[in-house]
Structure formats: structure tokens, C-alpha cells
Amino acid sequence: MRAAIDSLLTEGRSEEDILEGFVVGFGDLVDTHPAFALARSAEYSYLLPEFRHGMGEKILTKPRQKSLWIFLVLGFLAIGLAGILLIRKKIRNPALIVKEEEERELEESFTEFLRKHPQ
């Protein structure tokens, strides 16, 4: 298809004419024009009816972009998973919390001891 488009553009046809040809068909031009020589070969003969009669309005539709949504969903899942793992690590290791409390208690008792027994 790309070769046919390039050949028609070099011949001087406008983009609108080429688009119209793909939508409604190029008609008998397909049988004689060198741009469609590849489509006339046995390997690509399935393209001949589409070039001759057109492919309809469906050729002008734009594909939906799903990749953006996929990356967003994966990103939110990754952030959520990281948050869950971090919370679970804190919950699973209560020794860290106890250790902090013990250190605070020791520091308070040491401070109290120093207040009671000045040097």
C-alpha cells in the first residue's frame, strides 16, 4: 500500500484524491497503473478488490489508544502494592515498634536518674 501511495503522490495526485480512492475505490485504474503492479501479482492479489472497489469509511478511523490506560493501571497497581508491602512489613515486625518504645523508656529513666543524682 505504501508503494502505491508514494507512486500516486509522485505522479501528482492530491492526498484527497488518494484518500477518496481508498474509500470508494480506484476503479479501472488498478488494472493499468504501475502503482498497483504489486497488487496484481499472485502474492498480493487479495488487495486488488479492495483497491478497485474501495475499503469504505473504516479505513479512515483512528485506532483506540489503550497503552496509556494500561500504563496508568499498572502504575497504580505498582504503587498500591508497594504501599501494602511497606505496611505489612511494619505490622509483621512489631519488634521495631517495641524497640523504639524501650529506647524511649530507657532514655527517660536515664534522664530522671541524672536529675535525681547530679554530679
N, C-alpha and C positions, 0 to 999 in steps of 0.2 A: 504494500500500500504506500509505503514511504517513497519508493521509487516512482510510482505513478504520480503522486502529489508533486514531487520535485520536477518531474518531466513536464507536467502541466503548468507549473509555475514558471519554468524556464521558457516555455512556449509563449507565455504572456497572458495566460488566463488569470482572472482575478480570484481572490480567495472565496468570494461569494459564489462565483460560478462553480468552483470546485466543491464547496460545501453543498450547494444545490445538487450537483451531480451525485454526491454520495448519498444524499437524502432521497432524491427522486430517480436517480439513475442517469447514466451517461448515454444510454440507448445504443444505436448502431456504431457510435464512435469506438466502443470497446472492441469491435471486430477488426478495425483498421488501424487505429492509433498505436504507435510504437510504445507508448507509456503503459499499455495493457498487454504487452507481449508476454510478460511473465505469467500473467493470469491466464493466457491462452495455452500455456504449456500444460502437459498432463498432470504434473505435480500440484499445480495451483488452480486447476480447472474449477474447483469448488467456489472460487471467488468470482468467476465470470457472471453468474446470475445476479450476484449482489452488485457488481459494477454496472451491469446492464439495466437492472430494474430498480436499483437503489436499496438502501438499508433502512429507510424510514427515519422517523424523528428520534428513534432510540440511540442513534449514533451521536446525537448532539448532547445527550445527558451527561452530567458530570458524576463521577463515582463518589460515593459517600466516603468520607474520611473517618475511618474507625480507629486509626492508630493513635490519634490524640486522646480519645476516650480510654483506650486500652492502657496507655502510659499513665494517665491520671489515676485510673482504678488501681493499677499495680503500685503506683507511688503511695496512695493512701493505705493500701494493704501493708506495704513495707513499713511505713511509719507506725501504723497501728500495731503490727507485730513487734516492732522494736520496743514500743511503749509497754506492751503486755509483758514481754520478756524482762524488761527492766523492773516492772512492778513485781513480777513473780520472784525475781532474784532477791529483792528486798524482803519479801514475805518469807521466802524459803530460808533466809539466813538471819534469823532473829538474834543470833549471837552478836551481830554487828550493832544492833539496837541496844542489847543488854550491855555490851562492852562500853558503848558511849555513856550509858547511864552510870555504870560503875566508875568510869573515869571522872564523871562529873561529881559523884558522891565522894570519891577519894579526894578530889581537889577541894571540895567544900570542907571535908573533915580536916584536911591538912591546913587550910586557911583558918579554921576555927581553932585548931591546935596552936597555930602560931600566934593567934590573938590571946589565947589563954596563957601561953608561955613565951612571953617576949624575951629576947636575949639580953 
